[in-house]
């Protein structure tokens, strides 16, 4: 039976149980699958960390812009009030 890219881990486990492979060989295959999944999860986590960093920078920039805008509005209102 062919294993497709979209097959879930429990489907692979079922196929492995039904196969005539030795337990040692099955464990090697499961170890390889586990390593592959771990590597993919590390890639996903790195992407999330990158996204988090970009969002943090964007949020800090927004806070600065809002702060400067309020400062300018306050200065203009004070100038208008003094006239």
Secondary structure, 3 states (H helix, E strand, C coil): CCCCCCCCHHHHHHHHHHCCCCHHHHHHHHHHHHHHHHHHHHHHHHHHHHHHHHHHHHHHHHHHHHHHHHHHHHHHHHHHHHC
